[in-house]
Amino acid sequence: MFSLITQKIETEDQKRKIILGTYLVVIYFIIDCFFFVVNLFNPEGIPWLFISGIGLSVIGLILLRKGFTDLSLFLFLARANALAYYFSSTETSDTGTFLYFLADALAPIAFYGYKDRWKGIAYSSVTFILFLVAEFKPDEFSPDQAHFYFITNFTFVLFTAGFIFLFFDRINRKAETAIIEKNKALEKANEELDRFVYHASHDLRAPLSSILGLTNIYNKEDKREEIDNIIQMIANRATKLDSFIKDILAYSQNARTNIKPEKVVLRTLIDECIDSIKYNMNFDSIQFEFEVDPSHSIVTDANRLKVIISNLLSNAVKYADKHKEKQFVKIKSEVLGESVKITIADNGIGIPEEFKEKVFEMFFRAHLQSEGSGLGLYIVKECVKKIGGQIEIQSKLGKGTSVTLSLTHL
């Protein structure tokens, strides 16, 4: 995500440089044309200086359009500084030609902006040195001389204007980054919403259609044994539907509710999570092993942590390997300074290597026998992100899975 944001900002920077560079080249092209025409009627004029300026403007514009922004700026500043130096060294300060140095010094700062500020400052420094060479008169540089204030005021104005340029460019850049991040988040939310609506409508409709079909069979069936079987199948479909709706509610609750930090005793919360899944299929065949100190606690959002651990334990039970004589789930907690690490490991059927990177995606199912909503681990990932934690999964097909949850105090 961050690389995409950076790429977009760099594209915007390039676009800004091309637009600003084009304006600068056009402005100086007009200046060159103006002085070229003026000097045509001046016997002492040197129109070749302005002819070369016009030529460089055209070359600079072509380079800009081709994407060679740095080279174009170099040619522009070389020509602009040469023009400013010529005017300042041949004219008196009363004509105001020294102001070209101010424009030439601020142009690269505006061009490069805050991101490449040192390039802009380097170009501006060269321009400032040329200004001093052209205008500075050591014998008149005294507080009782007007030249002293001319030099110092020009310096102060240049530095102040440069600082203002960089300051506002930095603010604009931060605002631009924030907008791009928000747009990226909106794009992600829209994509997830589209996927959610599609899959949710399908997963809601499937058990309902099955229930409707079973009720039609029920109305035509006379045998008690078959009727009991149909009722059990309806109950199973209803349970599946209820589980899916619970996942939807958990997803919605995580997205909409604020974080409520509170002290959570890990062993107590884990026991509550185990109690909530004790009626799940395969639960009675699982041996739970604990390495959780009763004193271990963390300040976090209790509801979200409960959703995380309940989902992880439910998966460990659901995907137990029935062919193994001993089926276990190990739960371990460690306190590492200001952070807590919780590990839930099992010897279940494991996850194929090619699916490990996808298990946290919305509606992804890693196993053909999976009857879940495909939302469980996605909700886990979103809840972990919400409380500022990290989650890591390690698994080997046929061996088992280990999930490590790292949390810090809120």
CORJO-V112483 format. One record per run of one state. SS is the DSSP state (h for helix, s for strand, l for the rest). FROM is the first residue (numbers start at 1). LEN is the number of residues. If there is no record, write none. Layout:
ss = <SS;SS>
from = <FROM;FROM>
len = <LEN;LEN>
This chain:
ss = <l;h;l;h;l;h;l;h;l;h;l;h;l;h;l;h;l;h;l;s;h;l;h;s;l;s;h;l;s;l;s;l;h;l;h;l;s;l;s;l>
from = <1;2;41;47;67;69;91;93;96;99;113;117;136;138;141;146;221;224;257;261;266;277;283;286;292;297;302;319;327;337;339;347;353;356;376;387;390;397;400;409>
len = <1;39;6;20;2;22;2;3;3;14;4;19;2;3;5;75;3;33;4;5;11;6;3;6;5;5;17;8;10;2;8;6;3;20;11;3;7;3;9;2>
